[in-house]
Amino acid sequence: MTQPVANAPFDAPIGIFDSGVGGLSVLRHIHAQLPHEHLLYFADSGFAPYGGRSEEWLIARSLAVARFLFDQGAKALVVACNTATVAAIKAIRAQWPGMPIVGVEPGLKPAAAVTQSGKVGVLATDRTLRGEKFLQLRDQIAAGTGAQFLLQPCVGLVDQIELGELGSAGTVAMLEKYVVPLLEQGADTLVLGCTHYPFVEDAIRQIVSTRANGPVTLVDTGDAVARQLARLLEGAGLLRPAGVAHLRGYTTADAAVLAAAFQGLLGLAPHVEAVEVA
């Protein structure tokens, strides 16, 4: 098998960032679909959560983190955070117009395609649900499909997941408070509109199994993000064809915490280091 040429453009890593560990749910799809690619993961846990921040702050912070990853040689960027995508991806693309840049957004379109009741519950941060980009997407898809989107901000849920409290009594009680009203309104599809939320999917399914009147579909867009990234890299001639891939983690908080998240959530043990990004 042909080995990539060291220092060739396609041998550069892909940068992925989130406010914390939630973007690891996207990284696992990228790692599975593009196993030969070097990956850099940046958890901005020292500044998490992003959900309550202003748009101006989110843009400035996202640009700073993106600049850090591009300074590490990233050939592409994945904004693996719904809140940062809604607020800042336009500014990031304007700053680096020639780079492949992929964001994440709640899976409203696939949810509208599978719902039978016509009612879709959207679990996300308050900042995501108030974002102009998200509201335009909701209105566009609702007009085109007739689907009704029931928006549920999940205040505090990201914090629980960052603490590793995936199945604790407190997290389950919080999820019941957010999920059950959507089921009671007739939602048969739930959009996991934050990259952190797939890590509590088992707890959500347990609630659904006891409180829903029928089948409920959960929609996670991590797989679609990985496919879009692969398309952009292929189109730019940047796919790394073969060879051993390296994974490195960066965090603005405790490196041991991110390392534990890699191990506990993904079963991976990359080198992780704490950094400061002004």
Accessible surface in RSA format (square Angstrom, percent):
REM  Atomic radii and reference values for relative SASA: ProtOr
REM  Chains: A
REM  Algorithm: Lee & Richards
REM  Probe-radius: 1.40
REM  Slices: 20
REM RES _ NUM      All-atoms   Total-Side   Main-Chain    Non-polar    All polar
REM                ABS   REL    ABS   REL    ABS   REL    ABS   REL    ABS   REL
RES MET A   1   189.16  98.0 110.46  73.1  78.70 187.4 113.32  96.3  75.84 100.5
RES THR A   2   113.40  80.7  99.91 101.3  13.49  32.1  70.83  95.1  42.57  64.4
RES GLN A   3   114.48  64.0 101.16  73.9  13.32  31.7  55.66 118.5  58.83  44.6
RES PRO A   4    20.76  15.1   3.08   2.8  17.68  64.3   4.47   3.7  16.28 101.2
RES VAL A   5   102.07  67.2  97.24  88.0   4.83  11.6 102.07  88.7   0.00   0.0
RES ALA A   6    74.67  68.7  59.02  91.1  15.64  35.6  60.51  85.2  14.15  37.5
RES ASN A   7   149.93 103.4 111.94 108.2  37.99  91.5  37.27  89.7 112.65 108.9
RES ALA A   8    17.14  15.8   8.53  13.2   8.61  19.6  14.30  20.1   2.83   7.5
RES PRO A   9    97.38  71.0  86.53  78.9  10.85  39.4  96.94  80.0   0.44   2.7
RES PHE A  10    50.67  25.3  50.50  31.3   0.17   0.4  50.50  30.6   0.17   0.5
RES ASP A  11    25.46  17.8  20.20  20.1   5.26  12.4   1.32   3.1  24.14  24.1
RES ALA A  12    23.51  21.6  17.13  26.4   6.39  14.5  23.22  32.7   0.29   0.8
RES PRO A  13    21.80  15.9  21.80  19.9   0.00   0.0  21.80  18.0   0.00   0.0
RES ILE A  14     0.00   0.0   0.00   0.0   0.00   0.0   0.00   0.0   0.00   0.0
RES GLY A  15     0.00   0.0   0.00   N/A   0.00   0.0   0.00   0.0   0.00   0.0
RES ILE A  16     0.00   0.0   0.00   0.0   0.00   0.0   0.00   0.0   0.00   0.0
RES PHE A  17     0.00   0.0   0.00   0.0   0.00   0.0   0.00   0.0   0.00   0.0
RES ASP A  18     1.02   0.7   1.02   1.0   0.00   0.0   0.00   0.0   1.02   1.0
RES SER A  19     4.61   3.9   4.61   6.1   0.00   0.0   0.00   0.0   4.61   6.5
RES GLY A  20     0.00   0.0   0.00   N/A   0.00   0.0   0.00   0.0   0.00   0.0
RES VAL A  21     5.82   3.8   5.82   5.3   0.00   0.0   5.82   5.1   0.00   0.0
RES GLY A  22     0.00   0.0   0.00   N/A   0.00   0.0   0.00   0.0   0.00   0.0
RES GLY A  23     0.00   0.0   0.00   N/A   0.00   0.0   0.00   0.0   0.00   0.0
RES LEU A  24     0.00   0.0   0.00   0.0   0.00   0.0   0.00   0.0   0.00   0.0
RES SER A  25     1.62   1.4   1.24   1.6   0.39   0.9   0.24   0.5   1.39   1.9
RES VAL A  26     2.45   1.6   2.45   2.2   0.00   0.0   2.45   2.1   0.00   0.0
RES LEU A  27     0.00   0.0   0.00   0.0   0.00   0.0   0.00   0.0   0.00   0.0
RES ARG A  28    84.62  35.5  77.35  39.4   7.27  17.3  32.29  44.1  52.33  31.7
RES HIS A  29    45.05  24.6  43.81  30.5   1.24   3.2  33.24  34.3  11.81  13.7
RES ILE A  30     0.00   0.0   0.00   0.0   0.00   0.0   0.00   0.0   0.00   0.0
RES HIS A  31    68.11  37.2  66.42  46.2   1.69   4.3  44.69  46.1  23.41  27.2
RES ALA A  32    77.94  71.7  47.30  73.0  30.64  69.7  56.89  80.1  21.05  55.8
RES GLN A  33    62.39  34.9  36.24  26.5  26.15  62.3  32.30  68.8  30.08  22.8
RES LEU A  34    18.23  10.2  15.01  10.7   3.22   8.1  17.47  12.3   0.76   2.1
RES PRO A  35    72.19  52.6  61.71  56.3  10.47  38.1  61.86  51.1  10.32  64.2
RES HIS A  36    64.57  35.3  64.10  44.6   0.47   1.2  41.26  42.5  23.31  27.1
RES GLU A  37     4.38   2.5   1.73   1.3   2.65   6.3   1.26   2.4   3.12   2.5
RES HIS A  38    21.36  11.7  21.36  14.8   0.00   0.0  14.34  14.8   7.02   8.2
RES LEU A  39     2.05   1.1   1.57   1.1   0.49   1.2   1.57   1.1   0.49   1.3
RES LEU A  40    15.39   8.6  15.39  11.0   0.00   0.0  15.39  10.8   0.00   0.0
RES TYR A  41     0.00   0.0   0.00   0.0   0.00   0.0   0.00   0.0   0.00   0.0
RES PHE A  42     0.00   0.0   0.00   0.0   0.00   0.0   0.00   0.0   0.00   0.0
RES ALA A  43     0.00   0.0   0.00   0.0   0.00   0.0   0.00   0.0   0.00   0.0
RES ASP A  44     0.00   0.0   0.00   0.0   0.00   0.0   0.00   0.0   0.00   0.0
RES SER A  45    30.89  26.1  15.70  20.9  15.19  35.0  11.40  24.3  19.49  27.3
RES GLY A  46    44.51  54.9   0.00   N/A  44.51  54.9  14.40  39.5  30.10  67.4
RES PHE A  47    72.05  36.0  70.84  43.9   1.21   3.1  72.05  43.7   0.00   0.0
RES ALA A  48    31.83  29.3   6.34   9.8  25.49  58.0   6.52   9.2  25.31  67.0
RES PRO A  49    52.75  38.4  48.70  44.4   4.04  14.7  48.70  40.2   4.04  25.1
RES TYR A  50     3.01   1.4   1.81   1.0   1.20   3.1   1.81   1.4   1.20   1.5
RES GLY A  51    11.85  14.6   0.00   N/A  11.85  14.6   9.33  25.6   2.52   5.6
RES GLY A  52    75.84  93.5   0.00   N/A  75.84  93.5  39.08 107.2  36.76  82.3
RES ARG A  53    81.47  34.2  76.12  38.8   5.35  12.7  18.41  25.2  63.06  38.2
RES SER A  54    59.82  50.6  44.18  59.0  15.65  36.0  44.23  94.2  15.60  21.8
RES GLU A  55    80.99  46.5  78.02  59.0   2.97   7.1  12.47  24.1  68.51  55.9
RES GLU A  56   130.62  75.0 122.94  93.0   7.68  18.3  70.27 135.9  60.35  49.3
RES TRP A  57    67.50  27.1  61.19  29.6   6.32  14.8  45.23  24.1  22.28  36.1
RES LEU A  58     0.04   0.0   0.02   0.0   0.02   0.1   0.02   0.0   0.02   0.1
RES ILE A  59    47.81  27.2  47.81  35.6   0.00   0.0  47.81  34.4   0.00   0.0
RES ALA A  60    62.77  57.7  51.97  80.2  10.80  24.6  56.96  80.2   5.81  15.4
RES ARG A  61    16.45   6.9  13.15   6.7   3.30   7.9   9.88  13.5   6.57   4.0
RES SER A  62     0.00   0.0   0.00   0.0   0.00   0.0   0.00   0.0   0.00   0.0
RES LEU A  63    33.41  18.6  33.41  23.9   0.00   0.0  33.41  23.5   0.00   0.0
RES ALA A  64    14.39  13.2  11.08  17.1   3.30   7.5  12.11  17.0   2.28   6.0
RES VAL A  65     0.00   0.0   0.00   0.0   0.00   0.0   0.00   0.0   0.00   0.0
RES ALA A  66     0.00   0.0   0.00   0.0   0.00   0.0   0.00   0.0   0.00   0.0
RES ARG A  67   103.48  43.4 103.45  52.7   0.03   0.1  45.85  62.7  57.63  34.9
RES PHE A  68    34.08  17.0  30.14  18.7   3.94  10.2  33.61  20.4   0.47   1.4
RES LEU A  69     0.00   0.0   0.00   0.0   0.00   0.0   0.00   0.0   0.00   0.0
RES PHE A  70    29.10  14.6  14.14   8.8  14.96  38.9  14.30   8.7  14.80  42.4
RES ASP A  71   107.89  75.6  73.38  73.0  34.51  81.6  22.49  52.9  85.40  85.2
RES GLN A  72    72.92  40.8  46.46  34.0  26.45  63.0   9.31  19.8  63.61  48.2
RES GLY A  73    38.41  47.4   0.00   N/A  38.41  47.4  32.68  89.7   5.74  12.9
RES ALA A  74     6.97   6.4   0.00   0.0   6.97  15.9   0.00   0.0   6.97  18.5
RES LYS A  75    10.35   5.1   5.54   3.4   4.81  11.5  10.01   9.0   0.34   0.4
RES ALA A  76     0.00   0.0   0.00   0.0   0.00   0.0   0.00   0.0   0.00   0.0
RES LEU A  77     0.00   0.0   0.00   0.0   0.00   0.0   0.00   0.0   0.00   0.0
RES VAL A  78     0.00   0.0   0.00   0.0   0.00   0.0   0.00   0.0   0.00   0.0
RES VAL A  79     0.00   0.0   0.00   0.0   0.00   0.0   0.00   0.0   0.00   0.0
RES ALA A  80     0.00   0.0   0.00   0.0   0.00   0.0   0.00   0.0   0.00   0.0
RES CYS A  81     7.61   5.8   7.12   7.9   0.49   1.2   0.49   1.3   7.12   7.7
RES ASN A  82     6.49   4.5   5.04   4.9   1.44   3.5   0.84   2.0   5.64   5.5
RES THR A  83     4.44   3.2   3.70   3.8   0.74   1.8   0.52   0.7   3.93   5.9
RES ALA A  84     0.00   0.0   0.00   0.0   0.00   0.0   0.00   0.0   0.00   0.0
RES THR A  85     2.64   1.9   2.60   2.6   0.04   0.1   2.60   3.5   0.04   0.1
RES VAL A  86    19.01  12.5   4.80   4.3  14.21  34.2   4.80   4.2  14.21  38.5
RES ALA A  87    11.80  10.9   0.18   0.3  11.62  26.4   2.15   3.0   9.65  25.6
RES ALA A  88     0.02   0.0   0.00   0.0   0.02   0.1   0.00   0.0   0.02   0.0
RES ILE A  89     5.41   3.1   5.03   3.7   0.38   0.9   5.03   3.6   0.38   1.0
RES LYS A  90   177.15  86.4 171.50 105.2   5.65  13.4 116.92 105.2  60.23  64.2
RES ALA A  91    28.95  26.6  18.43  28.4  10.52  23.9  25.16  35.4   3.79  10.0
RES ILE A  92     0.00   0.0   0.00   0.0   0.00   0.0   0.00   0.0   0.00   0.0
RES ARG A  93   108.92  45.7 105.72  53.9   3.20   7.6  43.23  59.1  65.70  39.8
RES ALA A  94    79.17  72.8  48.41  74.7  30.75  70.0  59.36  83.6  19.81  52.5
RES GLN A  95    94.80  53.0  73.14  53.5  21.66  51.6   5.70  12.1  89.11  67.6
RES TRP A  96    45.17  18.1  41.72  20.2   3.45   8.1  25.09  13.4  20.08  32.6
RES PRO A  97   114.64  83.5  81.67  74.4  32.97 119.8  86.17  71.1  28.47 176.9
RES GLY A  98    72.89  89.9   0.00   N/A  72.89  89.9  41.12 112.9  31.77  71.1
RES MET A  99    60.89  31.5  47.65  31.5  13.24  31.5  16.94  14.4  43.95  58.2
RES PRO A 100    16.57  12.1   8.58   7.8   7.99  29.1  15.92  13.1   0.65   4.0
RES ILE A 101     7.30   4.2   0.89   0.7   6.42  15.5   0.89   0.6   6.42  17.4
RES VAL A 102     6.17   4.1   5.36   4.9   0.81   2.0   6.17   5.4   0.00   0.0
RES GLY A 103    17.96  22.1   0.00   N/A  17.96  22.1   3.86  10.6  14.09  31.6
RES VAL A 104     2.56   1.7   1.43   1.3   1.13   2.7   2.56   2.2   0.00   0.0
RES GLU A 105    68.99  39.6  66.80  50.5   2.20   5.2  23.99  46.4  45.00  36.7
RES PRO A 106     2.41   1.8   0.74   0.7   1.68   6.1   1.63   1.3   0.78   4.8
RES GLY A 107     3.50   4.3   0.00   N/A   3.50   4.3   3.40   9.3   0.10   0.2
RES LEU A 108     0.74   0.4   0.00   0.0   0.74   1.9   0.00   0.0   0.74   2.0
RES LYS A 109   153.78  75.0 151.20  92.8   2.58   6.1  93.71  84.3  60.07  64.0
RES PRO A 110    63.88  46.6  57.53  52.4   6.35  23.1  63.78  52.7   0.09   0.6
RES ALA A 111     0.00   0.0   0.00   0.0   0.00   0.0   0.00   0.0   0.00   0.0
RES ALA A 112    13.18  12.1   0.13   0.2  13.05  29.7   0.13   0.2  13.05  34.6
RES ALA A 113    85.50  78.6  44.85  69.2  40.65  92.5  56.12  79.0  29.38  77.8
RES VAL A 114    67.75  44.6  54.02  48.9  13.73  33.1  58.28  50.6   9.47  25.7
RES THR A 115    19.73  14.0   4.14   4.2  15.59  37.2   4.39   5.9  15.34  23.2
RES GLN A 116   164.74  92.1 130.79  95.6  33.95  80.8  56.78 120.9 107.96  81.9
RES SER A 117    61.50  52.0  24.78  33.1  36.72  84.6  36.92  78.6  24.57  34.4
RES GLY A 118    25.68  31.7   0.00   N/A  25.68  31.7  22.63  62.1   3.05   6.8
RES LYS A 119    72.86  35.5  72.86  44.7   0.00   0.0  28.51  25.7  44.35  47.2
RES VAL A 120     0.00   0.0   0.00   0.0   0.00   0.0   0.00   0.0   0.00   0.0
RES GLY A 121     0.00   0.0   0.00   N/A   0.00   0.0   0.00   0.0   0.00   0.0
RES VAL A 122     0.00   0.0   0.00   0.0   0.00   0.0   0.00   0.0   0.00   0.0
RES LEU A 123     0.79   0.4   0.79   0.6   0.00   0.0   0.79   0.6   0.00   0.0
RES ALA A 124     0.00   0.0   0.00   0.0   0.00   0.0   0.00   0.0   0.00   0.0
RES THR A 125    14.85  10.6  13.82  14.0   1.04   2.5  14.85  19.9   0.00   0.0
RES ASP A 126    55.58  38.9  51.89  51.6   3.69   8.7  15.85  37.3  39.73  39.6
RES ARG A 127    18.62   7.8  18.57   9.5   0.05   0.1   2.35   3.2  16.28   9.9
RES THR A 128     0.32   0.2   0.28   0.3   0.04   0.1   0.04   0.1   0.28   0.4
RES LEU A 129    11.05   6.2   7.18   5.1   3.88   9.7   7.18   5.0   3.88  10.4
RES ARG A 130   134.22  56.4 115.42  58.8  18.79  44.7  58.68  80.2  75.54  45.8
RES GLY A 131     3.34   4.1   0.00   N/A   3.34   4.1   3.34   9.2   0.00   0.0
RES GLU A 132   127.45  73.2 117.07  88.6  10.39  24.7  47.27  91.4  80.19  65.5
RES LYS A 133    78.26  38.2  72.06  44.2   6.20  14.8  60.71  54.6  17.55  18.7
RES PHE A 134     3.13   1.6   0.29   0.2   2.84   7.4   3.13   1.9   0.00   0.0
RES LEU A 135    55.56  30.9  55.52  39.7   0.03   0.1  55.56  39.0   0.00   0.0
RES GLN A 136   107.12  59.9 100.24  73.3   6.88  16.4  40.70  86.6  66.42  50.4
RES LEU A 137    34.82  19.4  32.11  23.0   2.71   6.8  34.26  24.1   0.57   1.5
RES ARG A 138    67.19  28.2  67.19  34.3   0.00   0.0   9.11  12.4  58.09  35.2
RES ASP A 139    76.81  53.8  70.50  70.2   6.31  14.9  30.63  72.1  46.18  46.1
RES GLN A 140   129.34  72.3 115.84  84.7  13.50  32.1  41.84  89.1  87.50  66.4
RES ILE A 141    13.59   7.7  10.09   7.5   3.50   8.4  13.59   9.8   0.00   0.0
RES ALA A 142    30.78  28.3  25.40  39.2   5.39  12.3  25.72  36.2   5.06  13.4
RES ALA A 143    92.36  84.9  50.48  77.9  41.88  95.3  63.08  88.8  29.29  77.6
RES GLY A 144    67.39  83.1   0.00   N/A  67.39  83.1  33.31  91.4  34.08  76.3
RES THR A 145    78.64  55.9  39.32  39.9  39.32  93.7  48.09  64.6  30.55  46.2
RES GLY A 146    64.09  79.0   0.00   N/A  64.09  79.0  36.26  99.5  27.83  62.3
RES ALA A 147     7.94   7.3   1.61   2.5   6.33  14.4   3.62   5.1   4.32  11.5
RES GLN A 148    91.58  51.2  86.54  63.2   5.04  12.0  35.40  75.3  56.18  42.6
RES PHE A 149    19.22   9.6   0.67   0.4  18.56  48.3   0.67   0.4  18.56  53.1
RES LEU A 150    17.89  10.0  14.12  10.1   3.77   9.5  17.89  12.6   0.00   0.0
RES LEU A 151    54.73  30.5  27.58  19.7  27.14  68.2  27.58  19.4  27.14  73.0
RES GLN A 152    34.14  19.1  34.14  25.0   0.00   0.0   0.00   0.0  34.14  25.9
RES PRO A 153    44.14  32.2  42.78  39.0   1.37   5.0  42.78  35.3   1.37   8.5
RES CYS A 154     3.90   3.0   0.27   0.3   3.63   8.5   0.00   0.0   3.90   4.2
RES VAL A 155   107.56  70.8  96.72  87.6  10.84  26.1 103.77  90.2   3.79  10.3
RES GLY A 156    23.90  29.5   0.00   N/A  23.90  29.5  14.74  40.4   9.17  20.5
RES LEU A 157     0.48   0.3   0.48   0.3   0.00   0.0   0.48   0.3   0.00   0.0
RES VAL A 158    11.93   7.9  11.50  10.4   0.43   1.0  11.50  10.0   0.43   1.2
RES ASP A 159    61.57  43.1  59.83  59.5   1.74   4.1  23.73  55.9  37.84  37.7
RES GLN A 160    34.84  19.5  34.84  25.5   0.00   0.0   1.12   2.4  33.72  25.6
RES ILE A 161     3.55   2.0   0.13   0.1   3.42   8.2   0.13   0.1   3.42   9.3
RES GLU A 162    38.62  22.2  24.67  18.7  13.95  33.2  17.37  33.6  21.25  17.3
RES LEU A 163   130.31  72.6 101.65  72.7  28.65  72.0 106.70  74.9  23.61  63.5
RES GLY A 164    52.79  65.1   0.00   N/A  52.79  65.1  28.38  77.9  24.42  54.7
RES GLU A 165    68.70  39.4  66.09  50.0   2.61   6.2  12.13  23.5  56.57  46.2
RES LEU A 166    50.12  27.9  46.58  33.3   3.54   8.9  46.67  32.8   3.45   9.3
RES GLY A 167    59.59  73.5   0.00   N/A  59.59  73.5  27.90  76.6  31.68  71.0
RES SER A 168    33.22  28.1  20.25  27.0  12.97  29.9  30.07  64.0   3.15   4.4
RES ALA A 169    88.81  81.7  69.24 106.9  19.57  44.5  76.97 108.4  11.84  31.4
RES GLY A 170    42.40  52.3   0.00   N/A  42.40  52.3  32.50  89.2   9.91  22.2
RES THR A 171     0.00   0.0   0.00   0.0   0.00   0.0   0.00   0.0   0.00   0.0
RES VAL A 172    46.41  30.5  46.41  42.0   0.00   0.0  46.41  40.3   0.00   0.0
RES ALA A 173    57.91  53.2  49.98  77.1   7.93  18.0  51.70  72.8   6.22  16.5
RES MET A 174    41.37  21.4  36.45  24.1   4.92  11.7  40.68  34.6   0.69   0.9
RES LEU A 175     0.44   0.2   0.44   0.3   0.00   0.0   0.44   0.3   0.00   0.0
RES GLU A 176    69.92  40.1  67.66  51.2   2.26   5.4   9.06  17.5  60.86  49.7
RES LYS A 177   131.72  64.3 115.93  71.1  15.79  37.6  78.78  70.9  52.94  56.4
RES TYR A 178    14.57   6.8  14.57   8.3   0.00   0.0  10.18   7.7   4.39   5.4
RES VAL A 179     0.00   0.0   0.00   0.0   0.00   0.0   0.00   0.0   0.00   0.0
RES VAL A 180    13.54   8.9  13.54  12.3   0.00   0.0  13.54  11.8   0.00   0.0
RES PRO A 181    48.83  35.6  47.51  43.3   1.32   4.8  48.43  40.0   0.40   2.5
RES LEU A 182     3.01   1.7   3.01   2.2   0.00   0.0   3.01   2.1   0.00   0.0
RES LEU A 183    13.69   7.6   2.96   2.1  10.73  27.0   3.43   2.4  10.26  27.6
RES GLU A 184   131.00  75.2  91.48  69.2  39.52  94.1  45.92  88.8  85.08  69.5
RES GLN A 185    86.89  48.6  76.07  55.6  10.82  25.8  39.32  83.7  47.57  36.1
RES GLY A 186    33.59  41.4   0.00   N/A  33.59  41.4  30.05  82.5   3.54   7.9
RES ALA A 187     5.60   5.2   0.00   0.0   5.60  12.7   0.00   0.0   5.60  14.8
RES ASP A 188    25.70  18.0  22.71  22.6   2.99   7.1  16.89  39.7   8.82   8.8
RES THR A 189     0.99   0.7   0.99   1.0   0.00   0.0   0.00   0.0   0.99   1.5
RES LEU A 190     0.00   0.0   0.00   0.0   0.00   0.0   0.00   0.0   0.00   0.0
RES VAL A 191     0.14   0.1   0.14   0.1   0.00   0.0   0.14   0.1   0.00   0.0
RES LEU A 192     9.21   5.1   0.29   0.2   8.92  22.4   0.29   0.2   8.92  24.0
RES GLY A 193     0.08   0.1   0.00   N/A   0.08   0.1   0.00   0.0   0.08   0.2
RES CYS A 194     9.91   7.5   9.12  10.2   0.79   1.9   0.83   2.1   9.07   9.8
RES THR A 195    10.62   7.6   7.68   7.8   2.93   7.0   9.90  13.3   0.71   1.1
RES HIS A 196     1.95   1.1   1.95   1.4   0.00   0.0   1.02   1.1   0.93   1.1
RES TYR A 197     0.28   0.1   0.28   0.2   0.00   0.0   0.28   0.2   0.00   0.0
RES PRO A 198     8.29   6.0   1.01   0.9   7.28  26.5   1.01   0.8   7.28  45.2
RES PHE A 199    21.51  10.8   6.22   3.9  15.28  39.8   9.84   6.0  11.67  33.4
RES VAL A 200     1.54   1.0   0.00   0.0   1.54   3.7   1.54   1.3   0.00   0.0
RES GLU A 201    39.68  22.8  39.39  29.8   0.29   0.7   8.32  16.1  31.36  25.6
RES ASP A 202   120.99  84.8 111.96 111.4   9.04  21.4  38.37  90.3  82.63  82.4
RES ALA A 203    13.76  12.7   4.99   7.7   8.77  20.0  11.97  16.9   1.79   4.7
RES ILE A 204     0.29   0.2   0.29   0.2   0.00   0.0   0.29   0.2   0.00   0.0
RES ARG A 205   111.92  47.0 107.55  54.8   4.37  10.4  45.06  61.6  66.87  40.5
RES GLN A 206   116.53  65.2 113.14  82.7   3.39   8.1  46.03  98.0  70.50  53.5
RES ILE A 207     7.27   4.1   4.11   3.1   3.16   7.6   7.27   5.2   0.00   0.0
RES VAL A 208    17.88  11.8  16.24  14.7   1.64   3.9  16.24  14.1   1.64   4.4
RES SER A 209    81.51  68.9  41.67  55.6  39.84  91.8  48.51 103.3  33.00  46.2
RES THR A 210    93.71  66.6  60.59  61.4  33.12  78.9  57.52  77.3  36.18  54.7
RES ARG A 211   119.26  50.1  96.29  49.1  22.97  54.7  27.25  37.2  92.01  55.8
RES ALA A 212    26.50  24.4   3.03   4.7  23.47  53.4   4.38   6.2  22.11  58.6
RES ASN A 213   162.73 112.2 118.20 114.2  44.54 107.2  38.78  93.3 123.95 119.8
RES GLY A 214    38.77  47.8   0.00   N/A  38.77  47.8  28.24  77.5  10.53  23.6
RES PRO A 215   129.61  94.5 110.05 100.3  19.56  71.1 121.88 100.6   7.73  48.0
RES VAL A 216    22.51  14.8   2.90   2.6  19.61  47.3   4.20   3.7  18.31  49.7
RES THR A 217    64.20  45.7  59.68  60.5   4.52  10.8  32.47  43.6  31.73  48.0
RES LEU A 218    22.39  12.5   3.14   2.2  19.25  48.4   3.17   2.2  19.22  51.7
RES VAL A 219    15.79  10.4  12.58  11.4   3.21   7.7  15.55  13.5   0.24   0.7
RES ASP A 220    50.81  35.6  27.69  27.6  23.11  54.7  12.61  29.7  38.19  38.1
RES THR A 221    27.04  19.2  24.29  24.6   2.75   6.5  16.88  22.7  10.16  15.4
RES GLY A 222     1.68   2.1   0.00   N/A   1.68   2.1   0.83   2.3   0.85   1.9
RES ASP A 223    55.38  38.8  55.21  54.9   0.17   0.4  21.36  50.3  34.02  33.9
RES ALA A 224    41.98  38.6  38.33  59.1   3.65   8.3  38.74  54.6   3.24   8.6
RES VAL A 225     9.54   6.3   7.39   6.7   2.14   5.2   9.44   8.2   0.10   0.3
RES ALA A 226     0.00   0.0   0.00   0.0   0.00   0.0   0.00   0.0   0.00   0.0
RES ARG A 227   108.31  45.5 105.86  54.0   2.45   5.8  43.61  59.6  64.70  39.2
RES GLN A 228    65.70  36.7  65.70  48.0   0.00   0.0  20.65  44.0  45.05  34.2
RES LEU A 229     0.00   0.0   0.00   0.0   0.00   0.0   0.00   0.0   0.00   0.0
RES ALA A 230    23.05  21.2  22.46  34.7   0.59   1.3  22.65  31.9   0.40   1.1
RES ARG A 231   137.34  57.7 127.66  65.1   9.68  23.0  69.38  94.8  67.96  41.2
RES LEU A 232    60.82  33.9  55.49  39.7   5.33  13.4  57.66  40.5   3.16   8.5
RES LEU A 233     0.00   0.0   0.00   0.0   0.00   0.0   0.00   0.0   0.00   0.0
RES GLU A 234   117.92  67.7 104.46  79.0  13.46  32.0  27.46  53.1  90.45  73.9
RES GLY A 235    71.90  88.7   0.00   N/A  71.90  88.7  37.87 103.9  34.04  76.2
RES ALA A 236    58.06  53.4  24.30  37.5  33.76  76.8  36.04  50.8  22.02  58.3
RES GLY A 237    55.15  68.0   0.00   N/A  55.15  68.0  36.08  99.0  19.07  42.7
RES LEU A 238    27.63  15.4  27.63  19.8   0.00   0.0  27.63  19.4   0.00   0.0
RES LEU A 239    61.10  34.0  51.14  36.6   9.96  25.0  51.14  35.9   9.96  26.8
RES ARG A 240    22.62   9.5  15.60   8.0   7.02  16.7   0.00   0.0  22.62  13.7
RES PRO A 241    80.36  58.6  54.23  49.4  26.13  95.0  64.13  53.0  16.22 100.8
RES ALA A 242     1.99   1.8   1.99   3.1   0.00   0.0   1.99   2.8   0.00   0.0
RES GLY A 243    15.55  19.2   0.00   N/A  15.55  19.2   7.99  21.9   7.56  16.9
RES VAL A 244   119.36  78.5 108.14  97.9  11.22  27.0 114.07  99.1   5.29  14.3
RES ALA A 245    32.71  30.1   7.96  12.3  24.75  56.3   8.08  11.4  24.63  65.2
RES HIS A 246   121.77  66.6 115.78  80.5   5.99  15.3  77.39  79.8  44.38  51.6
RES LEU A 247    32.94  18.3  17.65  12.6  15.29  38.4  17.69  12.4  15.24  41.0
RES ARG A 248    87.52  36.7  87.36  44.5   0.15   0.4  10.93  14.9  76.58  46.4
RES GLY A 249     0.00   0.0   0.00   N/A   0.00   0.0   0.00   0.0   0.00   0.0
RES TYR A 250    14.49   6.8  14.49   8.2   0.00   0.0   4.35   3.3  10.14  12.5
RES THR A 251     1.38   1.0   1.38   1.4   0.00   0.0   0.00   0.0   1.38   2.1
RES THR A 252    25.48  18.1   2.96   3.0  22.52  53.7   3.77   5.1  21.71  32.8
RES ALA A 253    42.47  39.0  23.56  36.4  18.91  43.0  34.92  49.2   7.55  20.0
RES ASP A 254    79.42  55.6  69.77  69.4   9.66  22.8  28.67  67.5  50.75  50.6
RES ALA A 255    27.09  24.9  24.83  38.3   2.25   5.1  25.05  35.3   2.04   5.4
RES ALA A 256    68.42  62.9  55.22  85.2  13.20  30.0  62.25  87.7   6.17  16.3
RES VAL A 257    81.70  53.8  77.23  69.9   4.47  10.8  80.39  69.8   1.32   3.6
RES LEU A 258     3.71   2.1   2.64   1.9   1.07   2.7   3.27   2.3   0.44   1.2
RES ALA A 259    38.39  35.3  34.58  53.4   3.81   8.7  35.15  49.5   3.23   8.6
RES ALA A 260    64.30  59.1  49.95  77.1  14.35  32.6  57.89  81.5   6.40  17.0
RES ALA A 261    15.54  14.3   7.47  11.5   8.07  18.4  14.98  21.1   0.56   1.5
RES PHE A 262     0.00   0.0   0.00   0.0   0.00   0.0   0.00   0.0   0.00   0.0
RES GLN A 263    99.73  55.8  93.58  68.4   6.15  14.6  44.24  94.2  55.49  42.1
RES GLY A 264    66.01  81.4   0.00   N/A  66.01  81.4  34.19  93.8  31.82  71.3
RES LEU A 265    44.27  24.7  21.35  15.3  22.92  57.6  24.13  16.9  20.14  54.2
RES LEU A 266    34.75  19.4   6.15   4.4  28.60  71.9  13.36   9.4  21.40  57.6
RES GLY A 267    51.05  63.0   0.00   N/A  51.05  63.0  21.68  59.5  29.37  65.8
RES LEU A 268    43.17  24.0  41.20  29.5   1.97   4.9  43.17  30.3   0.00   0.0
RES ALA A 269    93.24  85.7  51.99  80.2  41.25  93.8  58.28  82.1  34.96  92.6
RES PRO A 270    21.21  15.5   0.29   0.3  20.92  76.0   9.99   8.3  11.21  69.7
RES HIS A 271   106.64  58.3  91.55  63.6  15.08  38.6  69.45  71.6  37.19  43.3
RES VAL A 272    20.28  13.3   2.23   2.0  18.05  43.5   2.23   1.9  18.05  49.0
RES GLU A 273    62.16  35.7  59.51  45.0   2.65   6.3  18.28  35.4  43.88  35.8
RES ALA A 274    60.04  55.2  35.52  54.8  24.52  55.8  35.77  50.4  24.26  64.3
RES VAL A 275    26.90  17.7  15.29  13.8  11.62  28.0  23.01  20.0   3.90  10.6
RES GLU A 276   174.49 100.2 143.17 108.3  31.32  74.6  59.37 114.8 115.12  94.0
RES VAL A 277    17.81  11.7   8.67   7.9   9.13  22.0  12.18  10.6   5.63  15.3
RES ALA A 278   126.73 116.5  71.53 110.4  55.20 125.6 103.96 146.4  22.78  60.3
END  Absolute sums over single chains surface
CHAIN  1 A    11908.6       8830.2       3078.4       6734.3       5174.2
END  Absolute sums over all chains
TOTAL         11908.6       8830.2       3078.4       6734.3       5174.2
